[in-house]
Amino acid sequence: MGMGGGLSLPRPVPIETIRREAVRLGYQADGLEDFVTIVARIDDLFVEAEVRRIAEEARAAAVRSRANS
């Protein structure tokens, strides 16, 4: 079985999307900026964790593939 389909990595949510949601929720001034900063950082951590998880799964699959060859 070959490597079909490629690898799909998560991408961060754009800051403007986060800002629009903050405005929609009624955040203003410092609260708005705090919301954007906090949500963007949480998103960065999520993306980082997902990339690590995907990389580990790919490594494990490669090891299994070599073992089965």
C-alpha positions as CSV (number, residue, x, y, z in Angstrom):
1,M,0.0,0.0,0.0
2,G,1.5,3.3,-1.1
3,M,1.3,6.8,0.5
4,G,-1.8,8.1,-1.2
5,G,-3.5,11.4,-0.3
6,G,-0.6,13.1,1.2
7,L,-0.4,14.7,4.6
8,S,-2.9,17.3,5.9
9,L,-1.5,19.6,8.6
10,P,-3.6,22.0,10.7
11,R,-3.3,25.7,10.0
12,P,-3.7,28.5,12.6
13,V,-7.0,30.5,12.6
14,P,-6.3,33.9,11.0
15,I,-6.0,36.7,13.5
16,E,-8.7,38.7,11.7
17,T,-11.1,35.8,12.1
18,I,-10.5,35.7,15.8
19,R,-10.8,39.5,16.0
20,R,-14.2,39.4,14.2
21,E,-15.5,36.8,16.6
22,A,-14.3,38.9,19.6
23,V,-16.2,41.9,18.2
24,R,-19.3,39.8,17.5
25,L,-19.1,38.6,21.2
26,G,-19.0,42.2,22.3
27,Y,-15.4,42.6,23.4
28,Q,-13.9,46.1,23.2
29,A,-10.7,47.9,23.7
30,D,-8.3,46.1,26.0
31,G,-10.7,43.2,26.4
32,L,-10.8,42.8,22.6
33,E,-7.0,42.7,22.4
34,D,-6.7,40.3,25.4
35,F,-9.3,38.0,23.8
36,V,-7.4,38.0,20.5
37,T,-4.0,37.4,22.2
38,I,-5.3,34.5,24.4
39,V,-7.3,32.7,21.6
40,A,-4.4,33.1,19.1
41,R,-2.0,31.6,21.7
42,I,-4.3,28.7,22.5
43,D,-4.7,28.1,18.8
44,D,-0.9,28.1,18.3
45,L,-0.5,25.5,21.1
46,F,-3.2,23.4,19.5
47,V,-1.6,23.5,16.0
48,E,1.8,22.7,17.6
49,A,0.4,19.7,19.5
50,E,-1.4,18.4,16.4
51,V,1.7,18.7,14.2
52,R,3.7,16.7,16.8
53,R,0.9,14.1,17.0
54,I,0.8,13.8,13.2
55,A,4.6,13.5,13.0
56,E,4.7,10.8,15.6
57,E,1.9,8.9,13.8
58,A,3.9,9.2,10.5
59,R,7.1,8.0,12.3
60,A,5.3,5.0,13.8
61,A,3.8,4.1,10.4
62,A,7.2,4.3,8.8
63,V,8.7,2.0,11.5
64,R,5.8,-0.5,11.0
65,S,6.3,-0.3,7.2
66,R,10.0,-1.1,7.5
67,A,9.3,-3.9,9.9
68,N,6.8,-5.5,7.5
69,S,9.2,-5.2,4.5
